[in-house]
Amino acid sequence: MKKPPYKAYRKRDEEEKLPVELPDKIDTPQAEQFVLDVYKLLHWLSEHRKKVLGVVLVVLLFAGVFGGYRWYKLSVEEKAAKLVDAGLFYLEEGKREEALSLFEKAVKEYPAAPSSKVASFLLGKLKDNPDYYVGFINDKDYLLSPPSKTSFAAVSIDKKDLKGAEAVLSKVERGRDWSYPEALYYRILIEIMKGNDSEALNALDVLKGDYPNSGLSALAEELLK
């Protein structure tokens, strides 16, 4: 005997009836519930269409602002990168002044662009002026922070400012800063200049132990002979 459809078992009031008639072959509790949920949702949207439209407009506005900001940053970085790339090309060709001019233009016109920060560091190295990169020392930038620390230490050592060099070298972290071998080498130089040969030898042992194939290890060893 054929089982009667599900709706034959259920009695409804007039207001509870489905707004859409379901075929008998898919007339199940799940199908009824789905139709009711969709109908209620559409009814709710119809009653609150102004509020819903307002929310949608706000979301679209924020999405547009965010998208515009992202596009602006990418556009700025693209322009800065072109200047820096051209500067690097001139630098490889031995045209130092042309390279400096392009690096300075990138820093001046697009100061917040990542490529411009690289240009600023290069300007500091080429002009032997740490003012261009001193701001990167305390940054968490993996690329620029480590060499900025050791470069500043080198300039300080040249000026016989050993305390200044030691202060910045203390910020070089083993295992994090890729310029750590260079920092050890400068620590050896400082200890030699201070006449602390035993401390210099200790630093050399660390350098040779951690970086046995580094040219800095051989150079420092020669200095201590």
C-alpha positions as CSV (number, residue, x, y, z in Angstrom):
1,M,0.0,0.0,0.0
2,K,1.4,3.4,-1.0
3,K,2.4,5.6,1.9
4,P,0.5,8.9,1.8
5,P,2.5,12.1,1.4
6,Y,3.9,13.9,4.5
7,K,1.4,16.7,4.3
8,A,-1.5,14.3,4.8
9,Y,-0.3,13.8,8.4
10,R,-0.1,17.4,9.2
11,K,-2.9,19.9,9.8
12,R,-2.2,23.5,9.5
13,D,-4.1,26.7,10.1
14,E,-4.7,28.9,7.1
15,E,-1.8,31.3,8.0
16,E,0.7,28.4,8.5
17,K,0.2,26.9,5.0
18,L,3.2,27.0,2.7
19,P,3.3,29.9,0.3
20,V,4.5,27.5,-2.4
21,E,2.9,24.1,-3.2
22,L,5.4,21.3,-3.1
23,P,5.1,18.3,-5.5
24,D,4.2,15.1,-3.6
25,K,7.4,13.3,-4.5
26,I,9.5,15.9,-2.7
27,D,6.9,16.7,0.0
28,T,9.1,16.1,3.1
29,P,9.6,17.9,6.4
30,Q,13.0,19.2,5.3
31,A,11.5,20.6,2.0
32,E,8.7,22.3,3.9
33,Q,11.2,23.8,6.4
34,F,13.4,25.1,3.6
35,V,10.5,26.8,1.8
36,L,9.3,28.4,5.1
37,D,12.8,29.6,5.9
38,V,13.3,31.2,2.5
39,Y,9.8,32.7,2.6
40,K,10.5,34.2,6.1
41,L,13.8,35.6,5.0
42,L,12.3,37.3,1.9
43,H,9.5,38.6,4.1
44,W,12.0,40.0,6.6
45,L,14.0,41.6,3.8
46,S,10.9,43.2,2.4
47,E,10.0,44.7,5.8
48,H,13.5,45.9,6.5
49,R,14.7,46.7,3.0
50,K,15.8,50.3,4.0
51,K,18.0,49.1,6.8
52,V,19.4,46.2,4.7
53,L,20.1,48.6,1.8
54,G,21.9,51.0,4.3
55,V,24.1,48.1,5.6
56,V,24.9,47.0,2.1
57,L,25.9,50.5,1.1
58,V,28.1,50.9,4.1
59,V,29.8,47.6,3.3
60,L,30.3,48.6,-0.3
61,L,31.7,52.0,0.8
62,F,34.2,50.4,3.1
63,A,35.1,47.8,0.5
64,G,35.6,50.6,-2.0
65,V,37.8,52.7,0.4
66,F,39.9,49.6,1.3
67,G,40.3,48.6,-2.4
68,G,41.2,52.2,-3.3
69,Y,43.8,52.3,-0.6
70,R,45.3,49.0,-1.6
71,W,45.5,50.2,-5.2
72,Y,47.1,53.4,-4.2
73,K,49.8,51.6,-2.1
74,L,50.5,49.2,-5.0
75,S,50.7,52.1,-7.4
76,V,53.1,54.1,-5.2
77,E,55.3,51.0,-4.7
78,E,55.4,50.4,-8.4
79,K,56.6,53.9,-9.1
80,A,59.2,53.8,-6.4
81,A,60.5,50.4,-7.5
82,K,61.0,51.7,-11.0
83,L,63.2,54.5,-9.7
84,V,65.2,52.3,-7.4
85,D,65.7,49.6,-10.1
86,A,67.0,52.3,-12.5
87,G,69.3,53.6,-9.7
88,L,70.7,50.2,-9.1
89,F,71.3,49.8,-12.8
90,Y,73.3,53.1,-12.9
91,L,75.2,52.0,-9.8
92,E,76.3,48.8,-11.5
93,E,77.4,50.9,-14.5
94,G,79.5,53.0,-12.3
95,K,77.3,56.1,-12.7
96,R,77.2,57.0,-9.0
97,E,75.7,60.5,-9.3
98,E,72.8,59.3,-11.5
99,A,72.1,56.5,-9.1
100,L,72.1,58.9,-6.1
101,S,69.7,61.2,-7.9
102,L,67.2,58.5,-8.5
103,F,67.4,57.1,-5.0
104,E,66.8,60.6,-3.6
105,K,63.9,61.1,-5.9
106,A,62.3,57.9,-4.7
107,V,62.8,58.8,-1.0
108,K,61.4,62.3,-1.5
109,E,58.4,61.5,-3.6
110,Y,57.4,58.1,-2.2
111,P,58.8,58.0,1.4
112,A,56.5,55.2,2.6
113,A,57.1,52.8,-0.2
114,P,59.2,49.7,0.7
115,S,61.5,50.3,-2.3
116,S,62.1,53.9,-1.1
117,K,63.3,52.6,2.3
118,V,65.8,50.4,0.5
119,A,66.9,53.5,-1.4
120,S,67.2,55.5,1.8
121,F,69.5,52.8,3.2
122,L,71.6,52.8,0.1
123,L,71.9,56.6,0.2
124,G,73.2,56.3,3.8
125,K,75.8,53.8,2.8
126,L,76.9,55.6,-0.3
127,K,77.1,59.0,1.4
128,D,78.5,57.5,4.6
129,N,75.6,59.3,6.4
130,P,73.7,57.1,9.0
131,D,70.9,59.7,9.2
132,Y,69.3,58.0,6.2
133,Y,68.9,54.7,7.9
134,V,69.1,55.3,11.7
135,G,65.3,55.2,11.8
136,F,65.4,51.5,10.7
137,I,67.5,50.3,13.7
138,N,64.5,49.8,16.0
139,D,62.2,48.5,13.2
140,K,61.2,44.9,13.0
141,D,62.0,44.9,9.3
142,Y,64.0,41.7,8.5
143,L,65.7,43.2,5.5
144,L,66.7,46.7,6.7
145,S,67.0,46.6,10.5
146,P,70.0,44.2,10.8
147,P,72.3,46.0,8.3
148,S,71.2,49.4,9.7
149,K,72.5,48.3,13.1
150,T,75.8,47.1,11.9
151,S,76.3,50.0,9.5
152,F,75.6,52.5,12.3
153,A,78.1,50.6,14.5
154,A,80.8,50.8,11.8
155,V,80.4,54.5,11.5
156,S,80.5,54.9,15.2
157,I,83.7,52.9,15.4
158,D,85.3,55.1,12.7
159,K,84.5,58.1,14.8
160,K,86.0,56.3,17.9
161,D,82.5,56.4,19.5
162,L,82.9,52.9,21.0
163,K,80.0,53.3,23.5
164,G,77.7,54.3,20.7
165,A,78.8,51.3,18.7
166,E,78.4,48.9,21.7
167,A,74.9,50.3,22.4
168,V,73.6,49.6,18.9
169,L,75.4,46.2,18.6
170,S,73.6,45.1,21.8
171,K,70.4,45.2,19.8
172,V,71.7,42.7,17.2
173,E,69.9,39.5,18.0
174,R,71.5,36.1,17.5
175,G,69.2,33.8,15.4
176,R,67.1,36.7,14.2
177,D,69.4,39.3,12.6
178,W,71.2,38.0,9.6
179,S,74.0,40.6,10.2
180,Y,75.0,38.9,13.5
181,P,78.4,37.6,12.1
182,E,79.2,41.2,11.2
183,A,78.2,42.4,14.6
184,L,80.5,39.9,16.2
185,Y,83.4,41.1,14.0
186,Y,82.7,44.7,15.1
187,R,82.7,43.6,18.8
188,I,86.1,42.1,18.2
189,L,87.3,45.4,16.8
190,I,85.9,47.3,19.8
191,E,87.7,45.0,22.3
192,I,90.9,45.3,20.4
193,M,90.6,49.1,20.4
194,K,89.9,49.0,24.1
195,G,92.9,46.7,24.7
196,N,90.7,43.8,25.9
197,D,92.5,41.0,24.0
198,S,90.9,38.2,26.1
199,E,87.4,39.5,25.4
200,A,88.3,39.9,21.7
201,L,89.5,36.2,21.7
202,N,86.2,35.1,23.3
203,A,84.2,36.9,20.6
204,L,86.4,35.4,18.0
205,D,85.8,31.9,19.4
206,V,82.0,32.5,19.0
207,L,82.5,33.8,15.5
208,K,84.6,30.9,14.4
209,G,82.4,28.4,16.1
210,D,79.1,29.6,14.7
211,Y,80.4,30.8,11.3
212,P,83.6,28.8,10.5
213,N,83.5,29.5,6.8
214,S,82.9,33.2,7.1
215,G,85.5,35.5,5.7
216,L,85.0,37.7,8.7
217,S,86.3,34.8,10.9
218,A,89.6,34.7,9.0
219,L,89.8,38.5,8.9
220,A,89.3,38.8,12.7
221,E,91.8,36.0,13.3
222,E,94.4,38.0,11.3
223,L,93.7,41.1,13.4
224,L,94.4,39.3,16.6
225,K,97.7,37.8,15.5
